[in-house]
Amino acid sequence: MTVDTENITAYVGLGSNLGDRAGNLLMAVRGLMEASFGVTKLSGIYETEPVGIEDSPRFLNMVAEIHAKGITPSQMLARMLRIEYLLGRKDKSLKKPRTIDLDLLFYAGIRVDTPFLTVPHPRIHERRFVLVPMAEIAPHFVHPVLHKTIDQLLAVSEDRSSVARWNPNAANGHRVYSNS
């Protein structure tokens, strides 16, 4: 499929559970801007329990809306991997704590399926730590494969993991979002 890369909107998930988690997210957003991506929207930061990772610190997660020109999904992924590397992520293995994790969630509402990249991200609908911040900035975005809005996917998600708006100044002052 040929994609018009002249002016695209993409969504990137950001997560960190090692070191200065908030600082890592901030540096990743800066890295996205330095990689010539226009960061047009940022969700709030959410503290989330690790999903599928044993004995791991809690994550801070957020979603960024990106505008880019003249870049393919593979080129976007390459730039994101470089940002991860520069921020100390050497091991891209799944199910491990990480200083930073950048996931290309959606790219202009199209599908990409290569050995190195699948867009939309194949497990978005199973992950509240992505759906909650995504619903904050793009609740009506329609998943190009599942044909449901982000709000609709969040409403029917079977994931029951904790997702709370992060407040660095309150010990237990975050708001927990539930599916009910």
VOBA-1610 file (N, C-alpha, C; in pm, whole numbers, padded with zeros to 5 digits, always signed):
BEGIN
Met+00084-00118+00000Met+00000+00000+00000Met+00088+00124+00000Thr+00059+00218-00085Thr+00131+00344-00088Thr+00063+00442+00006Val+00144+00506+00089Val+00091+00598+00188Val+00137+00738+00154Asp+00044+00833+00156Asp+00081+00972+00138Asp+00145+01019+00268Thr+00275+01037+00265Thr+00347+01076+00386Thr+00364+01227+00393Glu+00292+01299+00308Glu+00311+01444+00305Glu+00272+01511+00436Asn+00164+01466+00497Asn+00123+01526+00624Asn+00039+01423+00700Ile+00099+01357+00796Ile+00029+01250+00867Ile+00013+01285+01015Thr-00088+01221+01074Thr-00106+01227+01218Thr-00084+01086+01270Ala-00001+01074+01372Ala+00028+00945+01434Ala+00013+00959+01585Tyr-00001+00846+01650Tyr-00009+00844+01796Tyr+00099+00752+01849Val+00170+00801+01951Val+00282+00728+02011Val+00254+00709+02159Gly+00269+00585+02206Gly+00260+00556+02348Gly+00398+00567+02410Leu+00405+00629+02527Leu+00532+00645+02599Leu+00517+00582+02737Gly+00619+00509+02781Gly+00615+00449+02913Gly+00754+00440+02973Ser+00759+00447+03107Ser+00886+00436+03179Ser+00860+00379+03318Asn+00945+00286+03361Asn+00935+00238+03499Asn+01070+00219+03567Leu+01174+00279+03512Leu+01306+00275+03575Leu+01362+00416+03587Gly+01430+00443+03696Gly+01496+00572+03714Gly+01395+00683+03735Asp+01426+00800+03683Asp+01339+00917+03692Asp+01231+00902+03585Arg+01124+00835+03620Arg+01020+00800+03522Arg+00964+00924+03451Ala+00928+01026+03527Ala+00872+01148+03467Ala+00978+01217+03381Gly+01100+01221+03430Gly+01209+01281+03352Gly+01233+01206+03223Asn+01222+01073+03227Asn+01239+00992+03106Asn+01130+01025+03003Leu+01006+01042+03051Leu+00897+01078+02959Leu+00923+01215+02896Leu+00964+01310+02980Leu+00994+01445+02931Leu+01105+01442+02826Met+01211+01367+02853Met+01322+01358+02758Met+01278+01288+02629Ala+01187+01191+02639Ala+01137+01124+02518Ala+01054+01220+02433Val+00970+01303+02498Val+00892+01402+02423Val+00988+01499+02354Arg+01089+01541+02425Arg+01190+01630+02365Arg+01259+01560+02247Gly+01289+01432+02264Gly+01351+01354+02156Gly+01262+01346+02034Leu+01131+01331+02056Leu+01037+01328+01942Leu+01041+01461+01867Met+01046+01571+01941Met+01050+01703+01876Met+01182+01722+01803Glu+01292+01677+01863Glu+01423+01690+01798Glu+01435+01600+01676Ala+01350+01496+01668Ala+01350+01406+01553Ala+01257+01458+01443Ser+01222+01586+01451Ser+01139+01654+01352Ser+00994+01611+01351Phe+00944+01566+01465Phe+00803+01537+01478Phe+00737+01655+01548Gly+00623+01695+01497Gly+00546+01799+01564Gly+00458+01736+01669Val+00489+01758+01795Val+00407+01705+01904Val+00293+01804+01925Thr+00172+01764+01886Thr+00058+01856+01888Thr-00031+01839+02010Lys-00033+01720+02068Lys-00112+01696+02190Lys-00038+01596+02277Leu-00049+01618+02408Leu+00004+01522+02505Leu-00106+01492+02605Ser-00123+01365+02635Ser-00217+01329+02741Ser-00152+01363+02875Gly-00231+01351+02979Gly-00173+01357+03113Gly-00085+01235+03134Ile-00018+01232+03245Ile+00067+01119+03282Ile-00012+01031+03377Tyr-00007+00901+03353Tyr-00081+00804+03434Tyr+00016+00704+03497Glu-00007+00674+03624Glu+00071+00569+03690Glu-00007+00440+03673Thr+00061+00338+03625Thr-00006+00213+03590Thr+00070+00094+03646Glu-00005-00010+03673Glu+00062-00131+03718Glu+00118-00204+03597Pro+00232-00271+03615Pro+00291-00345+03503Pro+00196-00456+03456Val+00184-00471+03327Val+00099-00575+03269Val+00191-00680+03208Gly+00185-00801+03261Gly+00265-00911+03207Gly+00412-00908+03247Ile+00448-00824+03344Ile+00587-00816+03390Ile+00587-00843+03539Glu+00654-00949+03581Glu+00661-00986+03722Glu+00765-00901+03795Asp+00738-00871+03922Asp+00833-00801+04008Asp+00892-00677+03942Ser+00805-00590+03897Ser+00848-00471+03825Ser+00789-00348+03891Pro+00864-00237+03893Pro+00807-00111+03944Pro+00691-00065+03857Arg+00605+00020+03915Arg+00492+00076+03840Arg+00543+00166+03728Phe+00465+00176+03624Phe+00499+00259+03508Phe+00436+00396+03519Leu+00495+00491+03450Leu+00429+00615+03412Leu+00407+00604+03262Asn+00284+00631+03218Asn+00249+00620+03076Asn+00178+00746+03029Met+00191+00773+02902Met+00119+00883+02837Met+00112+00854+02687Val+00033+00935+02616Val+00023+00923+02471Val+00045+01061+02410Ala+00116+01063+02298Ala+00142+01187+02224Ala+00080+01177+02085Glu+00018+01287+02043Glu-00027+01300+01905Glu+00085+01369+01829Ile+00123+01310+01717Ile+00238+01356+01639Ile+00192+01395+01498His+00242+01506+01449His+00226+01540+01307His+00364+01535+01245Ala+00371+01471+01131Ala+00499+01458+01061Ala+00476+01473+00911Lys+00580+01513+00842Lys+00574+01527+00697Lys+00686+01446+00634Gly+00652+01379+00524Gly+00754+01312+00444Gly+00824+01197+00514Ile+00754+01124+00600Ile+00817+01014+00672Ile+00726+00891+00666Thr+00785+00776+00642Thr+00711+00651+00639Thr+00701+00595+00782Pro+00612+00499+00803Pro+00605+00436+00935Pro+00738+00373+00977Ser+00808+00310+00883Ser+00937+00248+00917Ser+01041+00352+00956Gln+01041+00466+00888Gln+01133+00573+00925Gln+01098+00630+01063Met+00969+00640+01090Met+00925+00688+01220Met+00972+00592+01329Leu+00953+00462+01307Leu+00998+00362+01403Leu+01149+00372+01427Ala+01227+00388+01320Ala+01372+00399+01334Ala+01410+00517+01423Arg+01343+00630+01404Arg+01372+00747+01488Arg+01333+00722+01633Met+01222+00653+01654Met+01178+00622+01790Met+01275+00526+01859Leu+01326+00427+01786Leu+01424+00334+01843Leu+01552+00408+01882Arg+01591+00505+01801Arg+01710+00585+01834Arg+01688+00665+01963Ile+01569+00721+01980Ile+01538+00795+02102Ile+01548+00701+02223Glu+01490+00581+02211Glu+01499+00483+02320Glu+01645+00453+02354Tyr+01725+00429+02252Tyr+01866+00398+02273Tyr+01938+00513+02343Leu+01914+00635+02296Leu+01980+00752+02356Leu+01937+00775+02501Leu+01819+00727+02536Leu+01770+00742+02674Leu+01799+00619+02759Gly+01887+00532+02711Gly+01936+00423+02794Gly+01871+00289+02777Arg+01782+00275+02682Arg+01720+00145+02660Arg+01804+00066+02561Lys+01873-00035+02613Lys+01960-00116+02527Lys+01893-00248+02489Asp+01802-00295+02573Asp+01738-00424+02552Asp+01592-00401+02514Lys+01554-00438+02394Lys+01417-00416+02345Lys+01329-00538+02374Ser+01373-00627+02462Ser+01294-00745+02496Ser+01163-00706+02561Leu+01063-00787+02538Leu+00934-00767+02603Leu+00944-00813+02748Lys+00853-00765+02828Lys+00835-00810+02965Lys+00954-00782+03055Lys+01018-00668+03035Lys+01127-00626+03122Lys+01107-00480+03159Pro+01151-00440+03280Pro+01148-00298+03315Pro+01231-00218+03214Arg+01196-00089+03198Arg+01267-00010+03096Arg+01270+00138+03134Thr+01378+00203+03094Thr+01387+00348+03116Thr+01285+00420+03030Ile+01268+00373+02907Ile+01170+00435+02817Ile+01124+00331+02716Asp+00998+00340+02682Asp+00940+00255+02578Asp+00853+00345+02491Leu+00880+00345+02363Leu+00801+00422+02268Leu+00736+00324+02171Asp+00604+00331+02160Asp+00531+00243+02070Asp+00452+00326+01970Leu+00468+00293+01843Leu+00387+00357+01738Leu+00251+00289+01742Leu+00152+00360+01794Leu+00019+00304+01813Leu-00063+00308+01685Phe-00068+00427+01624Phe-00143+00448+01500Phe-00061+00539+01409Tyr-00074+00518+01279Tyr-00007+00601+01180Tyr-00111+00634+01073Ala-00164+00754+01078Ala-00258+00806+00976Ala-00376+00713+00950Gly-00415+00633+01047Gly-00531+00546+01029Gly-00512+00433+00931Ile-00387+00398+00900Ile-00362+00289+00805Ile-00305+00167+00877Arg-00298+00058+00803Arg-00242-00067+00855Arg-00104-00090+00793Val-00013-00137+00876Val+00120-00178+00831Val+00148-00312+00896Asp+00194-00409+00820Asp+00227-00539+00877Asp+00353-00591+00809Thr+00466-00569+00878Thr+00595-00617+00829Thr+00658-00699+00942Pro+00768-00767+00914Pro+00834-00841+01023Pro+00883-00751+01137Phe+00901-00622+01111Phe+00955-00531+01211Phe+00852-00435+01271Leu+00737-00422+01207Leu+00642-00321+01251Leu+00499-00363+01219Thr+00413-00353+01319Thr+00271-00375+01300Thr+00198-00252+01352Val+00121-00189+01263Val+00042-00071+01299Val-00097-00093+01243Pro-00202-00072+01321Pro-00199-00028+01459Pro-00132-00133+01549His-00082-00083+01663His-00020-00172+01759His-00120-00284+01790Pro-00078-00410+01785Pro-00174-00520+01791Pro-00246-00540+01925Arg-00199-00481+02034Arg-00262-00506+02163Arg-00323-00381+02227Ile-00346-00278+02150Ile-00402-00154+02204Ile-00533-00181+02278His-00621-00254+02217His-00754-00278+02274His-00750-00359+02404Glu-00636-00419+02435Glu-00620-00499+02557Glu-00548-00423+02668Arg-00515-00298+02647Arg-00429-00226+02740Arg-00488-00092+02783Arg-00539-00090+02905Arg-00594+00033+02960Arg-00487+00140+02975Phe-00360+00099+02997Phe-00255+00199+03013Phe-00229+00276+02884Val-00281+00228+02772Val-00277+00301+02645Val-00413+00366+02618Leu-00520+00292+02640Leu-00654+00342+02607Leu-00694+00465+02688Val-00662+00467+02819Val-00703+00581+02902Val-00637+00710+02856Pro-00503+00716+02842Pro-00445+00842+02793Pro-00482+00874+02648Met-00499+00773+02565Met-00540+00797+02426Met-00681+00856+02423Ala-00770+00805+02509Ala-00907+00856+02514Ala-00911+01001+02560Glu-00812+01042+02635Glu-00805+01181+02681Glu-00781+01277+02565Ile-00697+01238+02470Ile-00661+01331+02361Ile-00729+01300+02228Ala-00779+01177+02210Ala-00843+01141+02082Ala-00953+01038+02105Pro-01056+01072+02183Pro-01158+00973+02217Pro-01238+00922+02097His-01247+01001+01991His-01329+00964+01876His-01246+00907+01760Phe-01116+00889+01781Phe-01032+00827+01678Phe-01082+00684+01657Val-01101+00645+01532Val-01154+00513+01500Val-01038+00418+01469His-01032+00308+01542His-00930+00204+01519His-00953+00148+01378Pro-00853+00154+01290Pro-00874+00116+01150Pro-00897-00033+01127Val-00872-00117+01226Val-00896-00260+01211Val-01023-00302+01285Leu-01038-00253+01408Leu-01153-00293+01490Leu-01277-00207+01465His-01259-00093+01395His-01370-00005+01356His-01453+00043+01475Lys-01384+00069+01586Lys-01446+00127+01705Lys-01363+00246+01749Thr-01430+00342+01813Thr-01355+00457+01865Thr-01275+00413+01987Ile-01180+00497+02024Ile-01100+00469+02143Ile-01190+00463+02266Asp-01286+00554+02277Asp-01382+00549+02388Asp-01458+00416+02392Gln-01500+00369+02277Gln-01573+00241+02272Gln-01484+00125+02313Leu-01358+00126+02268Leu-01264+00019+02306Leu-01238+00021+02456Leu-01225+00140+02512Leu-01202+00151+02657Leu-01323+00099+02734Ala-01443+00129+02687Ala-01564+00087+02757Ala-01580-00065+02763Val-01529-00136+02663Val-01545-00281+02660Val-01416-00357+02693Ser-01310-00285+02730Ser-01183-00350+02761Ser-01198-00445+02879Glu-01138-00561+02868Glu-01139-00658+02976Glu-01022-00640+03070Asp-00931-00551+03038Asp-00815-00522+03122Asp-00865-00452+03250Arg-00830-00505+03364Arg-00871-00449+03493Arg-00752-00390+03569Ser-00642-00369+03502Ser-00524-00315+03570Ser-00546-00170+03612Ser-00475-00129+03714Ser-00489+00006+03770Ser-00426+00110+03676Val-00504+00214+03647Val-00456+00328+03568Val-00504+00453+03642Ala-00409+00527+03702Ala-00445+00644+03783Ala-00370+00766+03734Arg-00441+00878+03724Arg-00375+01004+03686Arg-00265+01031+03787Trp-00144+01053+03738Trp-00028+01069+03825Trp-00023+01209+03881Asn-00005+01219+04011Asn+00013+01346+04078Asn+00138+01334+04163Pro+00248+01395+04121Pro+00374+01379+04193Pro+00373+01439+04333Asn+00276+01525+04363Asn+00272+01592+04493Asn+00180+01526+04593Ala+00110+01421+04553Ala+00016+01354+04644Ala+00054+01208+04658Ala+00068+01164+04781Ala+00107+01025+04806Ala+00004+00928+04748Asn-00122+00949+04778Asn-00226+00861+04726Asn-00338+00942+04665Gly-00305+01053+04605Gly-00407+01143+04554Gly-00442+01126+04409His-00420+01006+04351His-00456+00993+04211His-00597+00941+04196Arg-00651+00970+04082Arg-00786+00924+04048Arg-00774+00796+03969Val-00849+00694+04007Val-00844+00565+03938Val-00962+00558+03842Tyr-00933+00519+03719Tyr-01035+00505+03616Tyr-01078+00360+03609Ser-01206+00336+03618Ser-01256+00200+03611Ser-01341+00184+03486Asn-01371+00060+03454Asn-01454+00030+03336Asn-01601+00038+03367Ser-01639+00056+03493Ser-01782+00054+03527Ser-01844+00190+03517
//
